[in-house]
Amino acid sequence: MDIPPLLLQALGSLVAILALVAFARAMRLGGKPPLDDEDAVREAAAEVEDGFKATRISIARGGSAALAQDGTGRIMLIKRHGNRFAGRVLTSAARVREEVDALVVDCGDKRFGPQRLSLDDPAYWADAINRL
């Protein structure tokens, strides 16, 4: 049986691609970790700013973003950025807008952009952000 070289090359490439996928999974690369509980939000907040200890947390439906407040009243907006999380401590430059089913928070940093969060308690967070 004579196998054409092009078929052999295609099969070799397929095997190499599957090996790379297996290697990436074994290394836990990629994926989109959700903010599915308060411990995950606390961990993400501590990664963004060392020493930030969240005392009140609201996680957006779907786990793509969250708001966290520490004991001193500082509020951090956390959102997914690739397969990691990015966050900003909100300042008086932050703006918030309530929509029918969500809260839109703009931290004032153009590179971070506004974030739309579907929360269970949007009124509390809107008031807290407006008081900054």
C-alpha positions as CSV (number, residue, x, y, z in Angstrom):
1,M,0.0,0.0,0.0
2,D,1.4,3.3,-1.1
3,I,0.4,6.4,1.0
4,P,0.6,9.7,-0.8
5,P,3.1,12.1,0.9
6,L,0.5,14.9,1.1
7,L,-1.8,12.6,3.2
8,L,1.1,11.6,5.4
9,Q,2.0,15.3,6.0
10,A,-1.7,16.2,6.8
11,L,-1.9,13.3,9.3
12,G,1.4,14.4,10.9
13,S,0.2,17.9,11.3
14,L,-3.1,16.7,12.8
15,V,-1.2,14.6,15.4
16,A,1.1,17.6,16.2
17,I,-1.9,19.9,16.7
18,L,-3.7,17.4,19.0
19,A,-0.5,17.0,21.0
20,L,-0.3,20.8,21.5
21,V,-3.9,20.9,22.6
22,A,-3.3,18.2,25.1
23,F,-0.2,20.0,26.4
24,A,-2.1,23.3,26.7
25,R,-4.9,21.6,28.7
26,A,-2.4,19.8,30.9
27,M,-0.8,23.2,31.7
28,R,-4.3,24.7,32.2
29,L,-3.7,27.4,29.6
30,G,-6.6,29.2,28.1
31,G,-10.2,28.8,29.2
32,K,-12.3,31.4,30.9
33,P,-12.5,31.1,34.6
34,P,-15.7,32.6,36.0
35,L,-16.1,34.6,39.1
36,D,-18.5,32.1,40.4
37,D,-18.2,32.7,44.2
38,E,-17.1,35.3,46.7
39,D,-13.7,33.5,47.3
40,A,-12.9,33.8,43.6
41,V,-13.7,37.6,43.7
42,R,-11.6,38.1,46.8
43,E,-8.7,36.3,45.1
44,A,-9.1,38.4,42.0
45,A,-9.3,41.6,44.0
46,A,-6.2,40.7,46.0
47,E,-4.3,40.1,42.7
48,V,-5.4,43.5,41.3
49,E,-4.4,45.4,44.4
50,D,-2.3,43.9,47.2
51,G,-4.1,44.2,50.5
52,F,-7.6,44.8,49.1
53,K,-9.9,42.8,51.5
54,A,-13.4,42.7,50.1
55,T,-16.2,42.8,52.7
56,R,-19.2,43.2,50.4
57,I,-19.3,41.5,47.0
58,S,-21.8,41.3,44.1
59,I,-21.2,39.1,41.2
60,A,-22.7,39.8,37.8
61,R,-24.9,37.0,36.3
62,G,-22.6,34.8,34.2
63,G,-19.6,35.5,36.4
64,S,-17.9,37.8,33.9
65,A,-17.6,40.8,36.3
66,A,-18.0,41.8,39.9
67,L,-18.0,44.7,42.3
68,A,-16.2,44.5,45.6
69,Q,-16.1,46.9,48.5
70,D,-13.6,46.8,51.3
71,G,-13.9,47.9,54.9
72,T,-12.8,51.5,54.2
73,G,-15.5,52.0,51.5
74,R,-13.3,51.6,48.5
75,I,-15.0,49.9,45.6
76,M,-13.3,47.8,42.9
77,L,-14.7,46.9,39.5
78,I,-13.4,43.5,38.3
79,K,-13.9,42.1,34.8
80,R,-12.6,39.3,32.7
81,H,-9.6,40.2,30.5
82,G,-8.7,37.2,28.4
83,N,-8.3,34.3,30.7
84,R,-7.5,36.5,33.7
85,F,-9.2,39.3,35.5
86,A,-8.5,43.0,35.6
87,G,-9.8,45.5,38.0
88,R,-9.8,49.1,39.0
89,V,-10.4,50.8,42.3
90,L,-13.1,53.4,41.5
91,T,-12.5,57.1,42.2
92,S,-14.7,60.1,42.1
93,A,-14.2,60.0,38.3
94,A,-16.3,56.9,38.1
95,R,-19.8,57.1,36.6
96,V,-22.7,54.8,37.0
97,R,-26.0,54.4,35.1
98,E,-28.9,52.2,36.0
99,E,-30.6,50.4,33.2
100,V,-33.7,48.2,33.3
101,D,-31.9,45.0,34.1
102,A,-28.3,46.1,34.7
103,L,-25.8,48.6,36.0
104,V,-23.3,50.3,33.7
105,V,-20.1,51.3,35.5
106,D,-17.5,53.5,33.8
107,C,-14.4,53.8,36.0
108,G,-13.1,56.8,34.1
109,D,-10.2,54.9,32.5
110,K,-10.7,54.8,28.7
111,R,-8.5,51.7,28.4
112,F,-10.6,49.8,30.9
113,G,-13.9,50.9,29.4
114,P,-17.4,50.8,30.8
115,Q,-18.7,47.5,32.2
116,R,-22.4,46.3,32.1
117,L,-23.3,44.2,35.2
118,S,-26.6,42.4,35.8
119,L,-26.7,42.4,39.6
120,D,-29.2,41.5,42.3
121,D,-28.7,44.7,44.2
122,P,-27.9,47.5,41.6
123,A,-29.4,50.3,43.7
124,Y,-27.0,49.8,46.6
125,W,-24.0,49.9,44.2
126,A,-25.3,52.9,42.3
127,D,-25.6,54.8,45.5
128,A,-22.2,53.7,46.8
129,I,-20.4,54.6,43.6
130,N,-22.1,58.0,43.4
131,R,-20.9,58.8,47.0
132,L,-17.3,58.3,46.0
